[in-house]
Amino acid sequence: MALQSSGRITLKEIAAEFGGDAPHGLKEYYRGGAYTTSNNTNVAVSPNLIGLKQFYGAKGEVSFTISSSQQEMNLSTYLTAQGWDGSAPVNVTINSGVYIWSDNTSVGGLTIPSSMNGLVTITNNGYIIGRGGDAGGNDGGPALVNNATGVTLTNASGAYIAGGGGGGGNSVSGGGAGGGNAYGPYGSRSGGAIGQAGQVGNGGGNAYHGGSGGNYYDAGSSSLSYPIGSGGGRILSSVGADGGGVCNTGPYGYGGGAGGVGNNAGSKGCTVNGTGGGGGWGAAGGTGGSAAGGAGGAAISGTAIANYTNNGTVYGSTA
């Protein structure tokens, strides 16, 4: 609970908010020291410049570390379950290798609600990702949806914030990066599990990032094959192949476009009737015939982040 904003304030009240061992001394409570957290910007950083009135409205900050992957995480709901009181400022660290992910294009991997106005500091060392759009031109979903003011966010070196890729145009096409499925008249290929490629369709090769566009014929074949594209993967790295979907030499020539790698758009179908490849992270799916691919999902949507530092990789638009 915050200290009072006016009137008499005592060392005992400061100690109750920030802790410390008796006997207490005011000089112990400089900002950035053992007790007074950095969110209290009115408090001096030097013990020699500190004064009681600097603690008007001061609040003790609490820290949380997220060490396991979480699906469609509402930050307030999650922290409350961890013991947060709902009013103290929070400093949240997402560990390296942890996925904060979504399997729903309408919901972000991470949502910060408006009830947390002025309370949130996040350091992301992991992966915050949206869900890829399914085949047929469906849009990718957002990675982080912020509805709060006063948020501080650092995307650390080696970390990612990535919107889902857009699905390729037409009914037989690749799903976008971030887990999009690739539907066809004879079935579908699933998007990848966390950190994995999507299932490979009969249209071609690996789908480490964007899913491939499916072919009506296998490459080089003149016999009918089930037209299923590859599902979009949930891998985020600098390696991995395009989706397959190479042009074929069959009499109908329904060649699928390659899926986008990284944050590159899916390729347009390589013939008039070709189907579009799924988009890479935060990028659009490829056009299939006259049908546009889906839009890429935002990296950060909603309210603009008040204090935003990116030292990692961000795929998709930011608020």
NUGUKOL-576043 format. One record per residue (C-alpha): residue number from 1; x, y, z; residue in one letter. Coordinates in nm, 2 decimals. Example, Ala and Ser with C-alpha at 12.3 -4.5 7.8 and 13.67 -1.06 7.14 Angstrom:
<rs>
+-----+--------+--------+--------+------+
!  nr !      X !      Y !      Z ! rest !
+-----+--------+--------+--------+------+
!   1 !   1.23 !  -0.45 !   0.78 !    a !
!   2 !   1.37 !  -0.11 !   0.71 !    s !
+-----+--------+--------+--------+------+
</rs>
This chain:
<rs>
+-----+--------+--------+--------+------+
!  nr !      X !      Y !      Z ! rest !
+-----+--------+--------+--------+------+
!   1 !   0.00 !   0.00 !   0.00 !    m !
!   2 !   0.13 !   0.34 !  -0.09 !    a !
!   3 !   0.24 !   0.59 !   0.17 !    l !
!   4 !   0.03 !   0.90 !   0.23 !    q !
!   5 !   0.07 !   1.18 !  -0.02 !    s !
!   6 !   0.07 !   1.47 !   0.23 !    s !
!   7 !   0.09 !   1.56 !   0.60 !    g !
!   8 !   0.31 !   1.40 !   0.86 !    r !
!   9 !   0.52 !   1.10 !   0.75 !    i !
!  10 !   0.75 !   0.90 !   0.98 !    t !
!  11 !   1.05 !   0.67 !   0.95 !    l !
!  12 !   0.84 !   0.40 !   1.11 !    k !
!  13 !   0.59 !   0.42 !   0.82 !    e !
!  14 !   0.87 !   0.41 !   0.56 !    i !
!  15 !   1.01 !   0.10 !   0.72 !    a !
!  16 !   0.67 !  -0.06 !   0.73 !    a !
!  17 !   0.64 !  -0.01 !   0.35 !    e !
!  18 !   1.00 !  -0.10 !   0.25 !    f !
!  19 !   1.13 !  -0.33 !   0.52 !    g !
!  20 !   1.47 !  -0.33 !   0.69 !    g !
!  21 !   1.61 !  -0.42 !   1.03 !    d !
!  22 !   1.57 !  -0.20 !   1.34 !    a !
!  23 !   1.71 !   0.03 !   1.45 !    p !
!  24 !   1.62 !   0.21 !   1.13 !    h !
!  25 !   1.79 !   0.51 !   0.98 !    g !
!  26 !   1.66 !   0.74 !   0.70 !    l !
!  27 !   1.99 !   0.71 !   0.51 !    k !
!  28 !   1.92 !   0.34 !   0.45 !    e !
!  29 !   1.62 !   0.42 !   0.23 !    y !
!  30 !   1.79 !   0.59 !  -0.07 !    y !
!  31 !   1.65 !   0.49 !  -0.40 !    r !
!  32 !   1.83 !   0.19 !  -0.56 !    g !
!  33 !   1.97 !   0.08 !  -0.22 !    g !
!  34 !   1.87 !  -0.23 !  -0.02 !    a !
!  35 !   1.51 !  -0.13 !   0.04 !    y !
!  36 !   1.36 !   0.15 !  -0.17 !    t !
!  37 !   1.28 !   0.03 !  -0.51 !    t !
!  38 !   1.36 !   0.22 !  -0.83 !    s !
!  39 !   0.99 !   0.30 !  -0.92 !    n !
!  40 !   1.00 !   0.57 !  -0.64 !    n !
!  41 !   1.16 !   0.84 !  -0.86 !    t !
!  42 !   1.11 !   1.12 !  -0.60 !    n !
!  43 !   1.34 !   0.96 !  -0.36 !    v !
!  44 !   1.71 !   1.06 !  -0.38 !    a !
!  45 !   1.97 !   0.81 !  -0.50 !    v !
!  46 !   2.22 !   0.95 !  -0.25 !    s !
!  47 !   2.19 !   0.88 !   0.13 !    p !
!  48 !   2.31 !   1.24 !   0.19 !    n !
!  49 !   2.03 !   1.40 !  -0.01 !    l !
!  50 !   1.73 !   1.21 !   0.14 !    i !
!  51 !   1.44 !   1.36 !   0.31 !    g !
!  52 !   1.11 !   1.24 !   0.46 !    l !
!  53 !   0.88 !   1.43 !   0.23 !    k !
!  54 !   1.04 !   1.25 !  -0.07 !    q !
!  55 !   0.84 !   0.95 !   0.04 !    f !
!  56 !   0.50 !   1.10 !  -0.02 !    y !
!  57 !   0.31 !   0.84 !  -0.23 !    g !
!  58 !   0.60 !   0.60 !  -0.23 !    a !
!  59 !   0.53 !   0.23 !  -0.29 !    k !
!  60 !   0.73 !  -0.09 !  -0.24 !    g !
!  61 !   0.78 !  -0.28 !  -0.57 !    e !
!  62 !   0.75 !  -0.67 !  -0.58 !    v !
!  63 !   0.94 !  -0.89 !  -0.83 !    s !
!  64 !   0.82 !  -1.20 !  -1.01 !    f !
!  65 !   1.00 !  -1.44 !  -1.24 !    t !
!  66 !   0.82 !  -1.64 !  -1.51 !    i !
!  67 !   1.02 !  -1.96 !  -1.56 !    s !
!  68 !   0.77 !  -2.18 !  -1.74 !    s !
!  69 !   0.58 !  -2.13 !  -2.07 !    s !
!  70 !   0.23 !  -1.98 !  -2.04 !    q !
!  71 !  -0.06 !  -1.98 !  -2.29 !    q !
!  72 !  -0.26 !  -1.67 !  -2.34 !    e !
!  73 !  -0.15 !  -1.51 !  -2.02 !    m !
!  74 !  -0.34 !  -1.23 !  -1.86 !    n !
!  75 !  -0.07 !  -1.07 !  -1.65 !    l !
!  76 !  -0.30 !  -0.96 !  -1.36 !    s !
!  77 !  -0.46 !  -1.30 !  -1.33 !    t !
!  78 !  -0.13 !  -1.48 !  -1.34 !    y !
!  79 !   0.04 !  -1.26 !  -1.08 !    l !
!  80 !  -0.26 !  -1.27 !  -0.85 !    t !
!  81 !  -0.24 !  -1.64 !  -0.85 !    a !
!  82 !   0.13 !  -1.60 !  -0.75 !    q !
!  83 !   0.04 !  -1.39 !  -0.45 !    g !
!  84 !   0.03 !  -1.04 !  -0.58 !    w !
!  85 !  -0.20 !  -0.80 !  -0.38 !    d !
!  86 !  -0.33 !  -0.62 !  -0.69 !    g !
!  87 !  -0.19 !  -0.28 !  -0.60 !    s !
!  88 !   0.19 !  -0.30 !  -0.56 !    a !
!  89 !   0.41 !  -0.21 !  -0.85 !    p !
!  90 !   0.54 !  -0.53 !  -1.01 !    v !
!  91 !   0.88 !  -0.60 !  -1.18 !    n !
!  92 !   0.83 !  -0.91 !  -1.40 !    v !
!  93 !   1.12 !  -1.11 !  -1.57 !    t !
!  94 !   1.04 !  -1.36 !  -1.84 !    i !
!  95 !   1.33 !  -1.61 !  -1.84 !    n !
!  96 !   1.53 !  -1.71 !  -2.15 !    s !
!  97 !   1.37 !  -2.00 !  -2.34 !    g !
!  98 !   1.02 !  -1.94 !  -2.20 !    v !
!  99 !   0.73 !  -1.90 !  -2.45 !    y !
! 100 !   0.44 !  -1.67 !  -2.37 !    i !
! 101 !   0.22 !  -1.78 !  -2.65 !    w !
! 102 !  -0.13 !  -1.78 !  -2.80 !    s !
! 103 !  -0.33 !  -2.04 !  -2.99 !    d !
! 104 !  -0.61 !  -1.79 !  -3.07 !    n !
! 105 !  -0.57 !  -1.51 !  -3.32 !    t !
! 106 !  -0.82 !  -1.30 !  -3.12 !    s !
! 107 !  -0.61 !  -1.32 !  -2.80 !    v !
! 108 !  -0.25 !  -1.21 !  -2.74 !    g !
! 109 !   0.02 !  -1.43 !  -2.60 !    g !
! 110 !   0.04 !  -1.17 !  -2.32 !    l !
! 111 !  -0.23 !  -0.93 !  -2.22 !    t !
! 112 !  -0.17 !  -0.64 !  -1.98 !    i !
! 113 !  -0.51 !  -0.52 !  -1.85 !    p !
! 114 !  -0.60 !  -0.15 !  -1.78 !    s !
! 115 !  -0.63 !  -0.24 !  -1.41 !    s !
! 116 !  -0.25 !  -0.24 !  -1.40 !    m !
! 117 !  -0.21 !   0.12 !  -1.50 !    n !
! 118 !   0.12 !   0.26 !  -1.37 !    g !
! 119 !   0.23 !  -0.07 !  -1.20 !    l !
! 120 !   0.41 !  -0.28 !  -1.46 !    v !
! 121 !   0.78 !  -0.32 !  -1.55 !    t !
! 122 !   0.87 !  -0.62 !  -1.77 !    i !
! 123 !   1.20 !  -0.76 !  -1.89 !    t !
! 124 !   1.15 !  -1.02 !  -2.16 !    n !
! 125 !   1.43 !  -1.27 !  -2.22 !    n !
! 126 !   1.21 !  -1.52 !  -2.39 !    g !
! 127 !   0.95 !  -1.54 !  -2.66 !    y !
! 128 !   0.62 !  -1.35 !  -2.67 !    i !
! 129 !   0.43 !  -1.47 !  -2.97 !    i !
! 130 !   0.10 !  -1.45 !  -3.15 !    g !
! 131 !  -0.09 !  -1.73 !  -3.33 !    r !
! 132 !  -0.05 !  -1.76 !  -3.71 !    g !
! 133 !  -0.35 !  -1.72 !  -3.94 !    g !
! 134 !  -0.49 !  -2.03 !  -4.09 !    d !
! 135 !  -0.50 !  -2.09 !  -4.46 !    a !
! 136 !  -0.75 !  -1.91 !  -4.67 !    g !
! 137 !  -0.62 !  -1.56 !  -4.60 !    g !
! 138 !  -0.69 !  -1.55 !  -4.23 !    n !
! 139 !  -0.50 !  -1.28 !  -4.03 !    d !
! 140 !  -0.23 !  -1.36 !  -3.78 !    g !
! 141 !  -0.28 !  -1.27 !  -3.41 !    g !
! 142 !  -0.10 !  -1.02 !  -3.18 !    p !
! 143 !   0.19 !  -1.12 !  -2.96 !    a !
! 144 !   0.14 !  -0.86 !  -2.68 !    l !
! 145 !  -0.19 !  -0.67 !  -2.61 !    v !
! 146 !  -0.13 !  -0.37 !  -2.38 !    n !
! 147 !  -0.43 !  -0.19 !  -2.23 !    n !
! 148 !  -0.24 !  -0.02 !  -1.94 !    a !
! 149 !  -0.07 !   0.32 !  -1.91 !    t !
! 150 !   0.27 !   0.37 !  -1.76 !    g !
! 151 !   0.42 !   0.03 !  -1.87 !    v !
! 152 !   0.79 !  -0.02 !  -1.89 !    t !
! 153 !   0.91 !  -0.29 !  -2.13 !    l !
! 154 !   1.26 !  -0.41 !  -2.22 !    t !
! 155 !   1.30 !  -0.67 !  -2.49 !    n !
! 156 !   1.64 !  -0.80 !  -2.41 !    a !
! 157 !   1.91 !  -0.92 !  -2.64 !    s !
! 158 !   1.82 !  -1.26 !  -2.79 !    g !
! 159 !   1.46 !  -1.22 !  -2.70 !    a !
! 160 !   1.16 !  -1.21 !  -2.94 !    y !
! 161 !   0.82 !  -1.04 !  -2.96 !    i !
! 162 !   0.65 !  -1.16 !  -3.27 !    a !
! 163 !   0.30 !  -1.14 !  -3.42 !    g !
! 164 !   0.16 !  -1.44 !  -3.60 !    g !
! 165 !   0.20 !  -1.47 !  -3.97 !    g !
! 166 !  -0.09 !  -1.42 !  -4.21 !    g !
! 167 !  -0.24 !  -1.73 !  -4.38 !    g !
! 168 !  -0.19 !  -1.77 !  -4.75 !    g !
! 169 !  -0.47 !  -1.68 !  -4.99 !    g !
! 170 !  -0.72 !  -1.94 !  -5.13 !    n !
! 171 !  -0.84 !  -2.25 !  -4.95 !    s !
! 172 !  -0.54 !  -2.46 !  -5.02 !    v !
! 173 !  -0.25 !  -2.26 !  -4.88 !    s !
! 174 !   0.01 !  -2.23 !  -4.60 !    g !
! 175 !  -0.07 !  -2.13 !  -4.25 !    g !
! 176 !   0.12 !  -1.83 !  -4.11 !    g !
! 177 !   0.42 !  -1.86 !  -3.88 !    a !
! 178 !   0.31 !  -1.90 !  -3.52 !    g !
! 179 !   0.10 !  -2.21 !  -3.56 !    g !
! 180 !  -0.14 !  -2.15 !  -3.84 !    g !
! 181 !  -0.31 !  -2.45 !  -4.00 !    n !
! 182 !  -0.32 !  -2.52 !  -4.37 !    a !
! 183 !  -0.66 !  -2.63 !  -4.47 !    y !
! 184 !  -0.75 !  -2.81 !  -4.79 !    g !
! 185 !  -1.05 !  -2.99 !  -4.93 !    p !
! 186 !  -0.90 !  -3.32 !  -4.81 !    y !
! 187 !  -0.78 !  -3.22 !  -4.46 !    g !
! 188 !  -0.52 !  -3.00 !  -4.30 !    s !
! 189 !  -0.17 !  -3.00 !  -4.15 !    r !
! 190 !  -0.14 !  -2.88 !  -3.79 !    s !
! 191 !   0.06 !  -2.58 !  -3.68 !    g !
! 192 !   0.37 !  -2.65 !  -3.48 !    g !
! 193 !   0.39 !  -2.71 !  -3.11 !    a !
! 194 !   0.59 !  -2.46 !  -2.91 !    i !
! 195 !   0.94 !  -2.44 !  -3.05 !    g !
! 196 !   0.86 !  -2.68 !  -3.33 !    q !
! 197 !   0.79 !  -2.68 !  -3.71 !    a !
! 198 !   0.44 !  -2.73 !  -3.84 !    g !
! 199 !   0.34 !  -3.06 !  -4.00 !    q !
! 200 !   0.46 !  -3.08 !  -4.36 !    v !
! 201 !   0.20 !  -3.11 !  -4.63 !    g !
! 202 !   0.21 !  -3.30 !  -4.95 !    n !
! 203 !   0.31 !  -2.98 !  -5.13 !    g !
! 204 !   0.66 !  -2.96 !  -5.01 !    g !
! 205 !   0.94 !  -2.92 !  -4.77 !    g !
! 206 !   1.00 !  -2.78 !  -4.42 !    n !
! 207 !   0.78 !  -2.52 !  -4.25 !    a !
! 208 !   1.02 !  -2.39 !  -3.99 !    y !
! 209 !   0.88 !  -2.04 !  -4.01 !    h !
! 210 !   0.59 !  -1.99 !  -4.26 !    g !
! 211 !   0.39 !  -2.28 !  -4.38 !    g !
! 212 !   0.42 !  -2.38 !  -4.74 !    s !
! 213 !   0.15 !  -2.34 !  -5.00 !    g !
! 214 !  -0.01 !  -2.67 !  -5.10 !    g !
! 215 !   0.00 !  -2.80 !  -5.45 !    n !
! 216 !  -0.28 !  -2.98 !  -5.63 !    y !
! 217 !  -0.01 !  -3.20 !  -5.77 !    y !
! 218 !   0.31 !  -3.30 !  -5.60 !    d !
! 219 !   0.61 !  -3.14 !  -5.76 !    a !
! 220 !   0.69 !  -3.30 !  -6.09 !    g !
! 221 !   0.40 !  -3.54 !  -6.07 !    s !
! 222 !   0.11 !  -3.59 !  -6.31 !    s !
! 223 !  -0.11 !  -3.79 !  -6.08 !    s !
! 224 !  -0.37 !  -3.63 !  -5.85 !    l !
! 225 !  -0.25 !  -3.57 !  -5.49 !    s !
! 226 !  -0.44 !  -3.45 !  -5.19 !    y !
! 227 !  -0.40 !  -3.07 !  -5.18 !    p !
! 228 !  -0.27 !  -2.99 !  -4.83 !    i !
! 229 !  -0.02 !  -2.73 !  -4.74 !    g !
! 230 !   0.22 !  -2.73 !  -4.44 !    s !
! 231 !   0.12 !  -2.58 !  -4.11 !    g !
! 232 !   0.30 !  -2.28 !  -3.98 !    g !
! 233 !   0.58 !  -2.34 !  -3.73 !    g !
! 234 !   0.65 !  -2.19 !  -3.39 !    r !
! 235 !   1.02 !  -2.17 !  -3.42 !    i !
! 236 !   1.20 !  -1.83 !  -3.38 !    l !
! 237 !   1.56 !  -1.83 !  -3.49 !    s !
! 238 !   1.78 !  -1.73 !  -3.77 !    s !
! 239 !   1.79 !  -2.08 !  -3.92 !    v !
! 240 !   1.53 !  -2.29 !  -4.10 !    g !
! 241 !   1.40 !  -2.33 !  -4.46 !    a !
! 242 !   1.12 !  -2.18 !  -4.65 !    d !
! 243 !   0.80 !  -2.36 !  -4.66 !    g !
! 244 !   0.78 !  -2.59 !  -4.97 !    g !
! 245 !   0.51 !  -2.53 !  -5.22 !    g !
! 246 !   0.73 !  -2.54 !  -5.53 !    v !
! 247 !   0.58 !  -2.50 !  -5.87 !    c !
! 248 !   0.50 !  -2.84 !  -6.03 !    n !
! 249 !   0.49 !  -2.96 !  -6.39 !    t !
! 250 !   0.15 !  -3.13 !  -6.38 !    g !
! 251 !  -0.11 !  -3.03 !  -6.64 !    p !
! 252 !  -0.30 !  -2.81 !  -6.40 !    y !
! 253 !   0.00 !  -2.63 !  -6.26 !    g !
! 254 !  -0.15 !  -2.53 !  -5.92 !    y !
! 255 !   0.18 !  -2.43 !  -5.77 !    g !
! 256 !   0.18 !  -2.31 !  -5.40 !    g !
! 257 !   0.40 !  -2.01 !  -5.29 !    g !
! 258 !   0.68 !  -2.07 !  -5.04 !    a !
! 259 !   0.62 !  -1.97 !  -4.68 !    g !
! 260 !   0.79 !  -1.66 !  -4.55 !    g !
! 261 !   1.11 !  -1.70 !  -4.33 !    v !
! 262 !   1.16 !  -1.47 !  -4.04 !    g !
! 263 !   0.93 !  -1.17 !  -4.09 !    n !
! 264 !   0.91 !  -1.20 !  -4.47 !    n !
! 265 !   0.58 !  -1.23 !  -4.65 !    a !
! 266 !   0.46 !  -1.55 !  -4.80 !    g !
! 267 !   0.52 !  -1.59 !  -5.17 !    s !
! 268 !   0.25 !  -1.55 !  -5.43 !    k !
! 269 !   0.12 !  -1.86 !  -5.59 !    g !
! 270 !   0.35 !  -1.93 !  -5.89 !    c !
! 271 !   0.07 !  -1.98 !  -6.14 !    t !
! 272 !  -0.25 !  -1.80 !  -6.21 !    v !
! 273 !  -0.44 !  -2.05 !  -5.99 !    n !
! 274 !  -0.15 !  -2.11 !  -5.75 !    g !
! 275 !  -0.21 !  -2.08 !  -5.38 !    t !
! 276 !  -0.03 !  -1.83 !  -5.15 !    g !
! 277 !   0.24 !  -1.93 !  -4.90 !    g !
! 278 !   0.19 !  -1.85 !  -4.53 !    g !
! 279 !   0.35 !  -1.54 !  -4.40 !    g !
! 280 !   0.65 !  -1.53 !  -4.17 !    g !
! 281 !   0.63 !  -1.38 !  -3.82 !    w !
! 282 !   0.42 !  -1.06 !  -3.83 !    g !
! 283 !   0.41 !  -1.06 !  -4.21 !    a !
! 284 !   0.13 !  -1.11 !  -4.46 !    a !
! 285 !   0.04 !  -1.44 !  -4.63 !    g !
! 286 !   0.10 !  -1.47 !  -5.01 !    g !
! 287 !  -0.17 !  -1.40 !  -5.26 !    t !
! 288 !  -0.33 !  -1.70 !  -5.42 !    g !
! 289 !  -0.50 !  -1.63 !  -5.76 !    g !
! 290 !  -0.71 !  -1.32 !  -5.69 !    s !
! 291 !  -0.74 !  -1.39 !  -5.31 !    a !
! 292 !  -0.52 !  -1.19 !  -5.08 !    a !
! 293 !  -0.33 !  -1.35 !  -4.80 !    g !
! 294 !  -0.41 !  -1.26 !  -4.44 !    g !
! 295 !  -0.24 !  -0.97 !  -4.26 !    a !
! 296 !   0.04 !  -1.03 !  -4.02 !    g !
! 297 !  -0.03 !  -0.99 !  -3.65 !    g !
! 298 !   0.10 !  -0.70 !  -3.44 !    a !
! 299 !   0.40 !  -0.75 !  -3.21 !    a !
! 300 !   0.25 !  -0.49 !  -2.97 !    i !
! 301 !  -0.11 !  -0.37 !  -3.00 !    s !
! 302 !  -0.34 !  -0.15 !  -2.79 !    g !
! 303 !  -0.20 !   0.13 !  -2.57 !    t !
! 304 !   0.15 !   0.25 !  -2.66 !    a !
! 305 !   0.42 !   0.13 !  -2.42 !    i !
! 306 !   0.53 !   0.44 !  -2.21 !    a !
! 307 !   0.89 !   0.33 !  -2.18 !    n !
! 308 !   1.00 !   0.08 !  -2.44 !    y !
! 309 !   1.35 !  -0.05 !  -2.51 !    t !
! 310 !   1.42 !  -0.31 !  -2.78 !    n !
! 311 !   1.75 !  -0.49 !  -2.77 !    n !
! 312 !   1.62 !  -0.81 !  -2.92 !    g !
! 313 !   1.40 !  -0.89 !  -3.22 !    t !
! 314 !   1.05 !  -0.77 !  -3.29 !    v !
! 315 !   0.84 !  -0.90 !  -3.58 !    y !
! 316 !   0.52 !  -0.71 !  -3.66 !    g !
! 317 !   0.38 !  -0.36 !  -3.59 !    s !
! 318 !   0.40 !  -0.19 !  -3.25 !    t !
! 319 !   0.15 !   0.05 !  -3.09 !    a !
+-----+--------+--------+--------+------+
</rs>
